[in-house]
């Protein structure tokens, strides 16, 4: 695999994650049927969220916490020579907390508590966790929304991607379920760089990553109650393969697996949508955006996987222009720096 292929896959993962986040911010909080009533045909363009969304006030194409943290984490890993350490995550979170358009509007209690603890550590102060929040125990999808760099900085190295995903996740979501979900996504992104990788390879890598992540998490982090990410990916795959219409399968995914805040819903749902859409990049993003509930995160996760699989193929140039302009970032520049580091570090992939 040459440098240009690595670059294209990183850029594909980033743009599809960003699109899922920005489009999903429009439909977030709405149910499966409410989306279909409010947006006949579904949201398939970058439009502004209205008053039903947390992101009300965003312009078309503006991202939320999902991709903004993914993007800043990628930059911090680049600064660290392509090496993933907990300090990269800590630096990202401190930097992110200083950007009001993202932190003030989208930081939840888990993230706020984590940032407070990191700031206290850097300043040599003691920080007492608010037990009413106890961020370390929350098995939420925030672990998986920003994890794709663990995959694309370890192309074709699934086990190393899993190790780095554990490192990243434990900074904010130190429990076995959050780790399992993050490792499922990181493993799939890493596997996507293999020559002739398919959507079925993504599913297999996801299940492997979920199982290994949970096993590691049981040893090194807290154990919390909740459904198995691995088993629920299996459920999502079974529903995706039913001999029913696409719409019927998506509805069952929404109703039975769920598309909510818990990592055991969002991550399995993303893999189910990926399979229902046969690994088509934009179709996967669109259906995740329109499935309901925590759509920006489900679509960001699904987008990061399918974008790594397919690269930028089929992605409209205007999407890059809007995402870059509205968020004052450069996807191409950052993906290029990451690709150069990865190729140099691995002496080819």
C-alpha positions, -999 to 999 in steps of 0.1 A, spaced: 0 0 0 15 33 -10 14 67 8 -14 80 -14 -37 51 -5 -30 56 32 -38 93 28 -70 86 9 -83 62 35 -75 85 64 -91 114 46 -121 92 38 -125 82 74 -123 118 85 -147 133 60 -173 106 66 -170 110 103 -174 147 100 -204 144 76 -221 120 100 -215 144 129 -227 175 111 -257 159 94 -266 138 124 -267 170 146 -298 179 126 -317 148 134 -304 141 169 -331 135 196 -357 127 170 -372 92 167 -371 70 137 -406 81 126 -403 117 136 -374 121 112 -394 106 84 -423 129 91 -402 160 95 -377 153 67 -394 133 39 -367 113 21 -343 119 50 -315 144 56 -290 140 29 -274 174 27 -256 197 51 -284 218 66 -288 238 98 -302 221 129 -334 236 143 -348 239 178 -352 201 184 -314 196 183 -287 202 208 -268 218 180 -294 245 173 -275 275 162 -249 256 142 -245 266 106 -248 239 79 -216 218 81 -206 227 116 -195 198 137 -201 189 173 -181 171 200 -179 139 180 -157 150 151 -141 180 168 -125 157 194 -115 132 166 -98 159 146 -80 175 176 -69 140 188 -54 134 153 -35 166 155 -21 158 190 -10 123 178 8 140 149 25 163 173 37 132 192 53 117 161 24 93 154 27 77 188 -4 73 209 -1 80 246 -26 90 273 -10 125 273 -22 130 237 -58 125 249 -53 148 279 -38 175 257 -66 172 232 -93 176 260 -76 206 275 -73 222 241 -109 213 233 -121 228 265 -106 261 254 -128 263 223 -161 277 234 -181 268 203 -175 232 211 -169 229 248 -196 253 261 -223 237 240 -214 200 237 -194 190 268 -214 166 289 -208 157 325 -185 128 316 -162 150 296 -164 180 320 -154 158 349 -125 142 330 -112 176 320 -114 189 356 -94 159 367 -68 164 340 -64 201 348 -60 193 385 -33 167 378 -14 191 356 -16 218 383 -6 193 411 -40 196 428 -62 169 442 -94 163 424 -123 145 440 -147 128 416 -183 138 419 -199 104 426 -232 116 411 -213 118 378 -185 93 383 -174 96 346 -152 65 349 -182 43 353 -202 56 324 -203 31 295 -213 58 269 -206 60 232 -181 89 238 -154 63 240 -161 52 204 -169 85 187 -133 98 187 -114 65 185 -107 62 147 -72 76 150 -62 45 170 -72 26 138 -57 47 111 -24 53 129 -21 15 130 -30 4 95 -33 -34 91 -21 -38 128 -54 -47 145 -40 -58 178 -19 -26 181 -50 -5 172 -68 -23 201 -40 -15 225 -40 21 216 -78 23 218 -76 10 254 -50 38 261 -72 65 246 -104 53 262 -92 49 298 -86 86 300 -123 94 300 -143 61 300 -124 36 322 -147 6 321 -148 -26 302 -179 -19 280 -167 15 268 -133 0 261 -150 -29 242 -169 -5 220 -139 16 213 -118 -14 204 -145 -27 180 -143 5 160 -105 9 161 -101 -27 150 -124 -22 120 -107 10 110 -73 -7 111 -85 -37 91 -99 -14 65 -64 -6 53 -58 -42 42 -58 -48 5 -92 -59 -8 -109 -54 26 -147 -59 25 -176 -49 47 -176 -84 61 -140 -79 72 -151 -48 90 -178 -69 109 -153 -96 118 -127 -71 130 -154 -53 150 -165 -85 168 -128 -94 174 -121 -60 187 -151 -59 210 -142 -93 225 -106 -85 230 -114 -50 243 -138 -64 269 -113 -90 280 -86 -64 285 -110 -40 301 -120 -67 327 -83 -68 337 -73 -32 337 -103 -11 343 -136 -10 362 -164 -36 355 -198 -21 350 -232 -36 343 -246 -36 307 -251 -56 276 -221 -71 258 -210 -50 228 -198 -81 210 -231 -99 215 -251 -69 204 -229 -65 172 -239 -101 165 -276 -91 170 -272 -61 147 -256 -83 120 -285 -108 123 -311 -81 119 -291 -66 90 -292 -99 71 -330 -105 75 -348 -111 42 -368 -79 46 -367 -44 30 -340 -20 39 -364 2 58 -378 -27 78 -343 -38 88 -333 -2 98 -365 1 119 -357 -32 137 -321 -21 143 -335 11 159 -361 -7 180 -342 -38 191 -305 -29 192 -311 8 199 -292 39 187 -287 57 220 -260 70 243 -250 36 257 -219 21 239 -238 -12 236 -263 5 214 -244 30 193 -215 9 182 -235 -23 173 -260 0 155 -232 15 134 -220 -20 123 -256 -30 115 -261 1 93 -228 -5 76 -239 -40 66 -274 -30 56 -259 -4 32 -234 -30 18 -205 -8 28 -215 22 6 -200 53 21 -226 79 17 -255 55 20 -241 43 54 -237 79 66 -272 89 54 -290 60 70 -271 65 103 -281 101 102 -317 92 97 -321 62 120 -330 83 151 -319 92 186 -282 98 190 -277 102 153 -246 124 152 -226 99 172 -239 67 155 -233 84 121 -198 96 131 -188 61 142 -203 44 111 -187 71 89 -152 67 104 -153 29 96 -169 31 61 -147 60 51 -115 41 60 -128 12 40 -136 32 8 -115 63 11 -129 94 -5 -145 76 -34 -180 90 -41 -176 120 -17 -187 153 -32 -160 179 -33 -184 205 -19 -186 185 13 -149 190 19 -152 227 12 -181 232 36 -167 212 64 -133 229 62 -148 264 59 -175 261 86 -151 246 112 -119 265 102 -100 232 98 -82 215 69 -90 178 65 -66 174 36 -36 190 55 -42 170 86 -47 137 68 -16 144 47 5 149 79 -8 117 94 -2 97 62 34 110 60 41 100 96 25 66 92 43 58 60 77 69 74 72 51 107 61 19 90 85 22 60 55 15 39 24 -3 49 
